[in-house]
Amino acid sequence: MAYESALLTRLRTGLAEIPGVGELSLFGPASSRVGIVTMSLDGIDSGLLASALSVEYGIGVRQGWFCAHPLTRHLLRDRHPDASSGTAVRASLGLGVTLEQVDRLLDAVQTISDIGPQLVYAGGEGIWRPQPEPTPATLQALRQRG
């Protein structure tokens, strides 16, 4: 429990330092929590963010409303009052996750916030695919950076 709490603190603190990232939560920072962080990134569709994290960095996250549609929509509206729709990205921490993996996620989100995805994606509605399909060598090079 203490280890997961340390990972969660690192992730939440790191995300708070990235311009444009907003954590979606009903609870304040002092509340006891499990190792889950839900977020959005200004100007980037959550499906595109999730796809870029997966394809370019080999990082798995969920995107959507997480079986809590009204709550997620409410939290998104609080963060983006002009948005009529949208989804969020959720990172889960737990057994087997390392500090290095949390830092890798933070570095990836920072890079996407700064310069956007490195590949061209087509799609929408939460489903984004790189165009054209990257070669294994391209994926390996992307994942080895940073």
Secondary structure, DSSP 8 states (H G I E B T S, - for coil): -HHHHHHHHHHHHHHHTSTTEEE--SS-TTS---SEEEEEETTB-HHHHHHHHHHHH----EEE-TT-HHHHHHHHHHH-TT-S---EEEEE--TT--HHHHHHHHHHHHHHHHH--SS-EEEETTEEEESS---HHHHHHHHH--
